[in-house]
């Protein structure tokens, strides 16, 4: 009986414990936010490594439209005295045609070896129709009119022939001779083969420009810094937008004023910029040692916090790369530390700005190292090589060697505490040994053991009951979550509230573009989830029709559409209403719709 009870208690105890997590081995993997999408849907793919990698080469993405990427991010964490880090490259893609597609593996190098990720399978079903190609210059309206003379988007680049890794600036300007009542971004320019960085130039400023004897109103609508990641001929696909144009129609009005002056009619125009071909030259042959695809006009400085310390004390070694070039893509130069040094991955501090002249600033790598033994140690000179496209030559910077004199530790307890350069992130070392306690020891009698006590048998009875209750609630949660449409409707206002909070933060930081974008996303996302309509299919007629079906009055519907149009207009031209008033209107509209639905 005792043998049976012991085994039953062991099984119940194991079932009540959580899963034990073990550290994963070094890996380089690929993942997708969706395995099945429809044409017109957007999804994300991400390539992640838990170690430092270089020479990252993405797979071919020709079966999809690249909306953004590669976007690089690094994550570092300290857990129980151990440092873990990961680096990832992500892309935002749009499905453009039906079928079953396989995205091949990405390739990168680490520690002198080549690694590749797994492949990703994506199934694309039928959704909205995505335009594969179109005419350049003017675009036709629904009625067949042509907008090339009065309204067009002009795309330019600072240079059309560059070296791999050399930065260029792409600029998109809107030219108009007609009144605009609204606009919508259909598709950003594809940047496949480029690493990109948006330039935040604030609100669009309208200027005047004369072309062919006609005066146009001109505004810059987008500006990007591009770094080509491979050689060859790369193409920047068109930027696509829709505009509501106020077109004056003479006669036909019902009043005398309409017949005499004409009336204004809103007409939809679709516009595309021209594609741009960039010739990317490869780096010259015979690259020097230490060259790792750094391109620009750069400099390197080395700083050591102390050259004489005691064993088990920390020293900071900082490498600062500054100048103008592809700074976001530059990795730390290789440093060969003595085997007696305990080292950690560097803390990376970016001080990089992106403006109309490109990317410039500095990138600092801060190494924390701890010598464990006394002695005289030397670190070889650091070699950093880069390619200067202005001179078409490689340049190499070699620092002086580092000599560190490590004195014998005095054995004090202070040697077991290491402070980082910012006097934060304190890490306690030397916890391997725990001494035996000799005072205040408590003993318990064997008769007071938990085993065979009334508490033990109570736990045996309650454990199955808890399992049954957990099973019932889990099934109820699964049933509720299986109703995807219902869950989206239920969470619509909550998700919109988060976007409104983000808009409030953007308003506090005086980022008006981000503010209006968040407001627009909150309203569109709320309506899409609440009415179960895809965002790409939202328009005034079906929104109004769906709102009427759920007993939302016409005045509320009109307020909603007016606010959405106001957000779109404010991105390209100043508006008379304040941002706080726009925020209040958006919040009030969502609350009003919620009240009318529940009424």
N, C-alpha and C positions, 0 to 999 in steps of 0.2 A: 504493500500500500504506500509506504514512504517512497519507494522507488518511483511509483506511478505519479504520485503527487509532485515530486521533485521535477520530473520531466514535463508535466503539464505546466507548472509554474515557470519553468525555463522558457517554454514555447510562448506563453502569454507575455512574459517580460520582453522577449525579443520582438514580438509583434507590436508592442507598445512603443518601442524605441524607434527613432527616426532613422532614415538612411544615413549611412556614414559616407562622407565624401572623401575621396582620395585625390591627391594631386595628379593632374593629367600630365602626360608626357608632352614634350615639345611638339607642336603641330602647326600645319599650314592648311587651312580648310576654307571651303566656299559654302555659302548658304544664301538662300533666297527667302524673301518675306512671303512669297506665294509660289505654289507649285502649279496652280491652275489659274489663269486669268482670261479676260476677254479682250478683244481688240479695242483699243482706246484706254484700257486700264493701265495704271502706273504701278510699278513695284520696284523693290530694292534688292540688289545683290551685293554681298559683302564678302571680301576675302580677308581672313584674319589669321595672324600668326602670334604665338605667345613668346616669340623671341625677335630680336632685331633682324630685319631682312633688308636686302638691297637689290637693285636692278629689277624692280617689280615690272612685269610685263603682263598686261591684262589679256584675256582671250578675245577673239573676234566677236563683235556684237552686231554683225551686219543684219541679223534677222529682227533686230529691235531698234527703236529710236532712243538714242542716249539723250536724256533731258538734263542730266547733271553728273559730273564726275570726271576723273576719279577724285573723291573727297577723302582725304587722309585724316585719321584720328589716332591718338595714342592714349592708352590708359595705364596708369601705374597705381599699385596699392601695396601697403605694408600690412602684413598680418602675422602676428606672433614673431616679430623680428625678421620675417622673410619678405623679400621684395618680389612681387610678380608684376609683369608688364605684358601688354599686348598692343599690336599695331594692326590697323585695318584700313583697307581701301574699299570704298563703296561707290556704287553707281545707281542713279535713278533711271529706270528704263520704262518705255511705253511699248506695249504690244501693238504691232501694226498689221499683222496678217495672221490668218488662222493656220493651225497645224501643231505638230509636236516637234519641239526644237530642243537641241542640246547645246548648252553653253560650255565650251571646253575649259580645261584647267588653266588657271593663272600660274605664272612661273616667277620664281624669285630665288635669290641666293642668300645663304647664311652660313657663316663659319667656313667659307670656301667651298660649300657644297650647293648643288642645285636642288630645289624643292618645287613641287607642283601640287596644286589643290585637286580635289575631286571635281568631277563634272556636275553640272546642274541641269535637270530636265524640267522644261516648262511646257505645259499644255495650254494652247491659246484657242479659245472658243470664239464664237461669233458674238460681237458686241456692236459698238457704233462703227460706222465706216470711217476709216482713217485715210486721209489723202496721201497717196504715195509721192506724187510730184505735182508740180503746177507751173503755170506761166510766170515769168518774172516781170518786174515792172508793175504795170497797172493790173488791177484785179477787177473782175466783173461783179456787179451787184446781182441780186436775185432777178432784177428786171432786165439784166443784160447791159447796163451802163458801164462805162470805163472810168476808173479813178486815177489813171496814171498822170493826168495833167494837173489835177487839183489836189491830190492826196497821195503820198507815197512814202516809203521807208527807204532810207539810203544807208547802206552798210559800208564801212571803210575799215582798213587796218593800217597800223603804223608802218608795217613792212610786209612784203609778200614773199621775200626770200630770206630765210634765217637759218641759223644752226640749231641742231637739236638742243633743247633746253634754254634757248635764247628767248627772252620775253618779247611779246608783241601785244599791242593794245587794239582791241576791236571796239568800234563805236557804232551805235545805231541811232540815227536821227529821224524824226518825224517831220515831214514837210507838208503843210496844208494851206489851202486858199479858201477852205470852206469851214463852216461852223461844225463843231463836234459835240454830240449830245451824250456819247458814251463810248466805251472801248472794252475789249476783252482780249486777254492774251490766249492765243490758241496753242502755240508751241514755241518754246525757246529754241534758239539755234542749237543744232547738234554739235557737240564738241568732242566727238570721238577721236582719240589720239592726242588730246590736249589735257593738261592739268590747268584748271581755271580758277580765277579769283575775281569776284565781283568788285567793282569800284563803287563805293557809296558816295554819290555826289549830291545827296540831299534832294530837295524839291527840283523838279524840272523848271528851267528858266526859259521863257519864250523870247526869242530874238527875231529880227527881221533879216531876210536875205533875198536878193534879187537874182532870179535865174531866168534867162531868156526874155528879159524885159518884164517879167511878172514878179510881184512881191509876195513872198511866202513867209508864214509864221513857222519858226523852226524850234524844236526842242529835242534835247538829247534824252532818249528813253532808256538806254542801256549802254554800259561800258564795262568791258571785261579785260583782264590781263590774262594772256594765254601763254603756256609753256609747252611747246610740242614735245611729245615723249618718244617719238620715233622718227626716223628719217624717211624721205619719200615725199610724194605729193599728197597733202592732207586737204580735205575740204570742210569748210564750215557751212553747214546747211542753213537754209533761210530761217529768219525769224518770222513767225506768222501771227497776225493780229486781226481782230474784227473791230470795225468802227461803226457807230451810228452817226450818219452825216445829216445835217439839217439842210435840206435841198429846197430852194424856193421854186414853187410851181405857179406860173402866171395863170390868172383867170380861173374859172371853174368854181370859185367860192360862192358861198350862199349869201354873203353880205356884199354891200357896195364896196367896202374896204378890201375884201378878198378879191373882187373882180378888178379893182383898180391897181392895188399894190401887189397882188399875188398872195399865196399862202405858203407856209413852211411845212414840208413833209419830211419825216425821218426815214432814211434809207440805209440799209445795212451794206457795208463794203468789206470785203476780205482782202487783206494786203499781205504781201511777202517781200522780204528784202532779197537781194541777189545773193546767191551762194558765192563764197570766196575760196579760191584755191591758194594754198600756201605751199611753197617749195621749201622743204626742210632738208638741209645739208647735214650729212653725218659729221661727227667729230673727226678731225684729222687723225691719221694713223700714228703709231708710236707714242701713245699717251704715256706720261711719266708715272712713276710709282706714287701712290696716294691719290690718284685721280678717281673720283667716284661720281661723275656726271655733274659736278658743280660748274655752273656757267654764270658769267657776269664779270663785274669789276669788284673784286672782293679783297678782304684783308683778314688776317688772323692774329690774335693776341693771346698770350698765355699768362695766367696768374696763379701763384701758389700761396696759400694762406700762411704757411710757415715752413721753413726749411730745417728746423731743429725742434723735435718734439720727443716726448717719452713714449715708450711702447704702450699700445692700447689706447693712445689718444688719437683723435681724428685730425685729418688734414684735408682741406678742400683744394682741388685742382680745377681751375676754370679755363675753358677754351671758348673764346668769343670770336665768332665769324661775323663780319659786318661788311656793308657795301650795298651794291645794287645788283640784283640777279635772282636766280631761283632759290632764294633762301629757305622757303618752306619745305623744299625737297632735299635739302642738304642734311646728311647724317654726320655724326661726330667723327673726326679723324681717329684712326686706330691708335690706342695707347697700350704699350706692353708694360704692365705693372710687374714688379717682383713677386715671386710666388709667396713670400711672407706677408704680402699685403692682402687684407680683406677688402674687397671692392664691391661697390653697388652700382646699379645702372644709373646713368647721369640724370639729374633733374634738368629739364630743358626749359629755358626761359626765353620766350619770343618777344621781341620788341620790333615788330614788323608793321609797316604801314603800306597801304595800297591806295594810290591816287592816280591822277591823270598822267603822271610821268612813269608809272610802273610800280614795282615792288622794291622796297628798300628798307634798311634798318639793320638789325643785328639779331643773331641767334646764339645763345650762350648755353654751353653744356657744363654743368657743375657736378664734378665727381667727388664723392665722399669715400676716402680710403683710410684704412686703419692698419698701421704696421703692428704686427704682433710680437716682434722680437727686436732686440737692440742691434745696432750695426749701422754701417754706412751704405746707403742704397742709392742706386742711380737709375733714372728712367731715361730711355733713349730719346733723342730729339723727335718732336712731332712733325710729320711731313704732311702738308696739305697742298694739293694741286687742283687747279681749276682752269677752265678754258675761257679766255677773254675774246669774245666775238669782235670787239672793236679793232683788235690787232691781229685776230685770226691765229693766235698762238696760245700754247699752254704756258701757265706760270706756276711756279712752285714756291711755297713759303716753308722754310724750315726753322723751327724754334731752337733755342739752346736746350741742351740736356738738363734734366732736373736732378739735383743732388740733395738727398734728404738724410740728415744725421738723426738716427733714432737712438735716444738714450735709454738706459735701463729703467724699467718702471719701478716706482718706489713702493708698489704693492698696496697703495691706499684704495679705499672703496670707491674713490672718485674715478678710478681708472675704468670702472665697469659701466660708466655712463657716457654715451657719445652724443654730442650736440651737433646738429647740422649747421650750415653756414647762416641760416636765418634764425638760429636758436629755437627752432621748432622741431616737431617730429622726433622727440627724445626716444631713444631706443635703449632699453636696459639689457646689458649683456651679462654673461657670467652666471646664468641661472641654472647651469647644468648640475651643480652640487647643492644638495639640501642636507643640512646637518640634523642629527638626531636630537629631538627635544628631550630634555631631562627634567623640566619643571612643568607643573600643571597638567599632568597626564591623567586622563580619566579611564577607568576600567569599568566594564559591564559584565554582569553575571550571565552565564550561558543560558539560564532559565528565562532571561529577558530578551532572548533572541527573537527577531521578527518571524523567522520560520516557525510554523506550527502555532502561531499566535492567532487571536481572533481577527486581527487586522489582515493577516495573510489570507485567511479563508474568505473574508469579506471581499478582498480584491479578486479572488478566484470567481466569486459570484457576480461581481459587478462588471468584470472584463467582457464576458459575452454580451451583456446587456448594452454596454457602451458600443460594442461592435455593431449590434443590430440597429441602434439608433443612428450611428454614423452612416451605415449603409442606406437607411431610409432617406436621410437628409441629402446624401450624395446623389441618389437617384432623382430627387426633386430638383436639385440644382442642375443636373444634366438635362432634364426635361425643359426647364426654364431657359437654359443656354442654347438648346437646340432651336428655339424660336428666334432666329437671327433678326428677322424683321421687327419682332416685338421688342427684343433687347435694344436694337438701334433706336426705336421710338422712345423707349423708356429712358435711355441715357442721352438723348439728343440735347436736352437743356443743360445737362451736367457738362457735356463736352463743349457746348457753346460757351458755358460759363468760364471754362478754363481758357478758351481763346480770348474772351473778353478781358480776363485778368492779364493775359499776355499783352493785349492792346493797351491796357492801363499802364503797364510797365513801360511800353514803348512811348506812350505819351509823356510819362514822367521823365524819360531820358531824351525827349524832344526828337524822337525818330519817327517823323510823320509818315514816311513811306511804309515802315513796318506797322504803324498804327492802323492805317487804312487797309492794309493787306490782312491784318488779323481780324478787323471788323468784318471785312468782306467774307473771309473764311468762316467766321462764326455764323453769319447769317445764312450763307450758302450751305454750310455743313448741317446746320440745324434744320433747314427746310428739306434737304436731301434725306436726312435720317427720319425726320418726322413724317414725311409724305412718301417715303420709300421710292424716291426718284434718284437715278444716278445724276451726279453733279454735271456730267457732260450733256445731259438731256434737259437741264433746267432752263426754262424760259418763262416769260411773263404769262403766256396763255395757260400753260399747264400748271404753273404754280397757283394762279388765280382759280382755276377749275378745281384743283385738289383741295385748296383751302375752303372753297365754297361747300365741297362735299362733307367736310368735317365742321361745318357751321361757324366758320370764321368770316366776319363781315367784310364787305368790300373796302371800307375805310382803312381797316387794319392791313389788308392786302396791299392797298395803294401806298401806305406808309412804309411797308417793307420794301417794295420795289424802288420807291424814291430814295430810300437810304442806301440801297445797294448801288444804284446809279451814281449817287453822290460820292461814294467811296471810290468808284472807278474813275470819275472825273477828277477827283482831288489828287490822284497820282501824277497827273500831267499838267494841271493848271490850278492856281490858287482858287479857293472857294470862299464865299462870304460867311459861311457858318463856322463856328469854332469847333475844334476837335472834341472838347468836353461835351458840347451839345450833341455831336454825332454819336459819341459813346452813350450818352443818356438815352438817345432815341433808339439805338440798337438794343439796349438792355430793356427798355420799356416795351418794345415791339415783341421780343421773345416772351416776356412775362405776360403780355396781353394775349398772345396766341395760346399760351399754356392755360390761362384762365378761361378763355372762350371754349377751348377743347374740353376742359373739365366740367364746364357749366352744363 
